[in-house]
Amino acid sequence: MSFKLSISDPKTGRAKQVVVEGPQARALVGLKIGDAVDGTLFGLPGVRLRITGGSDRSGFPMRSDIPGGGKHRVLLSGPPGFHPKKPG
């Protein structure tokens, strides 16, 4: 199992992509949007990382209001995952 992470620093505006595999990836399984992770798992000691979103291998975005790791059919009226056309 492997994950591609985008670790961003909002203060500096810099982002870093990290590919994690094995025990590092297993530490992420079961976490939710908004949970905090210790940065030492990814080579960033002394840093707490917060999960703000993600997507599956098909590109479907994660939603914080839907529990579980599987795909669910939901009727959307707005983002994330659906952006209605602007009136006019």
N, C-alpha and C positions, 0 to 999 in steps of 0.2 A: 504494500500500500504506500502511495506517495501523494504528497500535496504540494502545490505550488503556492507559496505565500507572497503577498505583496505587503511589505512592512513599510509604513509611511510615517514620517514625522511632520505633523501639521505646523510646527513652529518654523521649521526650515524649508518645508515644501519638498523635501527630498524623499525618494522612495527606493526601496531595495527589494529585489525578488530573490527568494530563497526556496530551494526545493528540499523538502524534508521527507525522509523515508524511515522505515523501521520503527524503533521505539519512540522517536521524536514524533512521528505521524500518529502513533497510537495514543499519545498524550492529548491529541486534539479531538479524538473521537468522543462523541457524547457531549461536547461543549455547545453552548448556545450563543447566539448573538448577544453581546453585552458582557459575556464572561471575560475574566482577566486570566492571562497566562504569564508565567515567568519567562523572561527573555533569555535566560541562560540555556534553555533548551535549543535555542536557535543561534547561539554565539553572541548574544547581547546581554552580558552580565549587568545586574543592577537595574534592569528595565522591566516594567510591567507592560504587557501588550494587551489591548482590548480588541475582541473580535467585533468588527463592525459590519461584516457582510461576507458574501461569497456566492459561488455558483457551483452547480454540479457539472459533470463532464459534457452534458448536453447544452449548457449555457443558461439553464433556468436559475434565476436568482433566489437566494435564501430569503425567507421572510421571518421576521421575529414573532409574528402573531400566529404562526402555524407550528405546532409541536411535531417532533419526530424528524427522521432523516429521509423518509420516502417522499415520492411525489404525490401530491394531492391535487385534485381538481377543485379550484376555487373560482368564484365569480368575482372579478376585480372591477373596481370603479376608479382606481388610480394607481400610482406607482407604489412599490417597485414591481416591475414585470409588465405593467400596462401603462401607456402614456396616451390618454385620449387626445384627439385632435382639438385644437383650440377653436372656439366658436368664431364664426365670422367668415 
